[in-house]
Amino acid sequence: MASTGYLLHGPRVAVRHVRRQDYDELTALAQESAAMLSRWLGARENTVEAFESRLRRFEGPSHEGFVICLRGTGAILGGVNINDIVRGALQSGTLGYTAYSSTTGRGYMTEGLRLVIRHAFDGLGLHRLEANIQPDNTPSRNLVRRLGFQREGYSAAFQFINGAWRDHERWAITAETAGAAGRP
Ligand SMILES: CC(C)(COP(=O)(O)OP(=O)(O)OC[C@H]1O[C@@H](n2cnc3c(N)ncnc32)[C@H](O)[C@@H]1OP(=O)(O)O)[C@@H](O)C(=O)NCCC(=O)NCCS
């Protein structure tokens, strides 16, 4: 493989933690994908300061940041965060994820997110992962459904995106439903 530090890999992609040296590549990807990302996530700051601040968050116990890479070249294909990790009796986290325009719709996110989920349950000892998705975000709903998430509920006016409070569906997967060991 072209890069080191991979946590897990599948047939086509590998997953590793995001790192400082990824800034230029991630910024270029975010710029070329701005329309696709801002539609669902709102406008995002791509400054070095904003990136450094995200990296600092990932150094703490409550957030983990990953990139999904093409195995052959190491090129970044997507990003996945596990946010708001709560330990103790919950062992839960909330997923955020993005593909990029040039490589979306090829199944890379499905393969990569499956690896992150496995790492969350088997490596980090989490028991539950949630994803909050706007009802008309069909690619995202398809993605989590394919991965075995269940639609659990509906949160009205859940998140402020692009000038309005947007309703979201709450989808979740547990270590049991994912078939992982699921023990802290
Ligand atoms: C949500 C998002 C990550 C989904 O990405 P994606 O590119 O659709 O996901 P994948 O890479 O797994 O591609 C899946 C698609 O590729 C197709 N595909 C093509 N070749 C494939 C292959 N060899 N293997 C598997 N799937 C393949 C699948 O059929 C699927 O299409 P479908 O959903 O129409 O059935 C992406 O749309 C995105 O980043 N959106 C903007 C940000 C966002 O909404 N984030 C989530 C907020 S909740």
The ligand as an SDF file (V2000), in Angstrom:
LIG
                    3D

 48 50  0  0  0  0  0  0  0  0999 V2000
  -23.9530   10.5300    1.5620 C   0  0  0  0  0  0  0  0  0  0  0  0
  -22.7390   10.2150    0.7030 C   0  0  0  0  0  0  0  0  0  0  0  0
  -21.4990   10.0480    1.5870 C   0  0  0  0  0  0  0  0  0  0  0  0
  -23.0170    8.8920   -0.0380 C   0  0  0  0  0  0  0  0  0  0  0  0
  -21.9210    8.6540   -0.8960 O   0  0  0  0  0  0  0  0  0  0  0  0
  -22.0120    7.6190   -2.1170 P   0  0  0  0  0  0  0  0  0  0  0  0
  -20.9400    8.0070   -3.0590 O   0  0  0  0  0  0  0  0  0  0  0  0
  -23.4180    7.5300   -2.6080 O   0  0  0  0  0  0  0  0  0  0  0  0
  -21.6710    6.2470   -1.4090 O   0  0  0  0  0  0  0  0  0  0  0  0
  -20.8870    5.0330   -2.0550 P   0  0  0  0  0  0  0  0  0  0  0  0
  -19.5050    5.4420   -2.3880 O   0  0  0  0  0  0  0  0  0  0  0  0
  -21.0230    3.8930   -1.1280 O   0  0  0  0  0  0  0  0  0  0  0  0
  -21.6520    4.7630   -3.4140 O   0  0  0  0  0  0  0  0  0  0  0  0
  -22.8910    4.1000   -3.3820 C   0  0  0  0  0  0  0  0  0  0  0  0
  -23.5010    4.0970   -4.7660 C   0  0  0  0  0  0  0  0  0  0  0  0
  -22.5520    3.6080   -5.7020 O   0  0  0  0  0  0  0  0  0  0  0  0
  -23.1440    2.5720   -6.4680 C   0  0  0  0  0  0  0  0  0  0  0  0
  -22.0380    1.6960   -6.9140 N   0  0  0  0  0  0  0  0  0  0  0  0
  -21.4480    1.8140   -8.1240 C   0  0  0  0  0  0  0  0  0  0  0  0
  -20.4560    0.9340   -8.2270 N   0  0  0  0  0  0  0  0  0  0  0  0
  -20.4170    0.2290   -7.0800 C   0  0  0  0  0  0  0  0  0  0  0  0
  -19.5940   -0.8150   -6.6060 C   0  0  0  0  0  0  0  0  0  0  0  0
  -18.6040   -1.3180   -7.3450 N   0  0  0  0  0  0  0  0  0  0  0  0
  -19.8130   -1.2980   -5.3570 N   0  0  0  0  0  0  0  0  0  0  0  0
  -20.8080   -0.8020   -4.5990 C   0  0  0  0  0  0  0  0  0  0  0  0
  -21.6120    0.2080   -5.0070 N   0  0  0  0  0  0  0  0  0  0  0  0
  -21.4310    0.7180   -6.2400 C   0  0  0  0  0  0  0  0  0  0  0  0
  -24.1800    1.9760   -5.5360 C   0  0  0  0  0  0  0  0  0  0  0  0
  -25.1830    1.2930   -6.2420 O   0  0  0  0  0  0  0  0  0  0  0  0
  -24.7010    3.1900   -4.8230 C   0  0  0  0  0  0  0  0  0  0  0  0
  -25.6760    3.8710   -5.5640 O   0  0  0  0  0  0  0  0  0  0  0  0
  -27.2080    3.9550   -5.0120 P   0  0  0  0  0  0  0  0  0  0  0  0
  -27.1650    4.5540   -3.6280 O   0  0  0  0  0  0  0  0  0  0  0  0
  -27.8790    4.8350   -6.0020 O   0  0  0  0  0  0  0  0  0  0  0  0
  -27.6990    2.5460   -4.9880 O   0  0  0  0  0  0  0  0  0  0  0  0
  -22.4960   11.3340   -0.3800 C   0  0  0  0  0  0  0  0  0  0  0  0
  -23.6550   11.4660   -1.1630 O   0  0  0  0  0  0  0  0  0  0  0  0
  -22.1410   12.6930    0.2440 C   0  0  0  0  0  0  0  0  0  0  0  0
  -21.0180   12.9240    0.6370 O   0  0  0  0  0  0  0  0  0  0  0  0
  -23.1230   13.5930    0.3090 N   0  0  0  0  0  0  0  0  0  0  0  0
  -22.8520   14.9610    0.8130 C   0  0  0  0  0  0  0  0  0  0  0  0
  -22.5620   14.9790    2.3030 C   0  0  0  0  0  0  0  0  0  0  0  0
  -23.6340   14.2580    3.0880 C   0  0  0  0  0  0  0  0  0  0  0  0
  -24.8180   14.2790    2.7580 O   0  0  0  0  0  0  0  0  0  0  0  0
  -23.2160   13.6150    4.1870 N   0  0  0  0  0  0  0  0  0  0  0  0
  -24.1190   12.8830    5.0430 C   0  0  0  0  0  0  0  0  0  0  0  0
  -24.9080   13.7900    5.9120 C   0  0  0  0  0  0  0  0  0  0  0  0
  -26.0830   12.8560    6.8590 S   0  0  0  0  0  0  0  0  0  0  0  0
  1  2  1  0
  2  3  1  0
  2  4  1  0
  2 36  1  0
  4  5  1  0
  5  6  1  0
  6  7  2  0
  6  8  1  0
  6  9  1  0
  9 10  1  0
 10 11  2  0
 10 12  1  0
 10 13  1  0
 13 14  1  0
 14 15  1  0
 15 16  1  0
 15 30  1  0
 16 17  1  0
 17 18  1  0
 17 28  1  0
 18 19  1  0
 18 27  1  0
 19 20  2  0
 20 21  1  0
 21 22  1  0
 21 27  2  0
 22 23  1  0
 22 24  2  0
 24 25  1  0
 25 26  2  0
 26 27  1  0
 28 29  1  0
 28 30  1  0
 30 31  1  0
 31 32  1  0
 32 33  2  0
 32 34  1  0
 32 35  1  0
 36 37  1  0
 36 38  1  0
 38 39  2  0
 38 40  1  0
 40 41  1  0
 41 42  1  0
 42 43  1  0
 43 44  2  0
 43 45  1  0
 45 46  1  0
 46 47  1  0
 47 48  1  0
M  END
$$$$
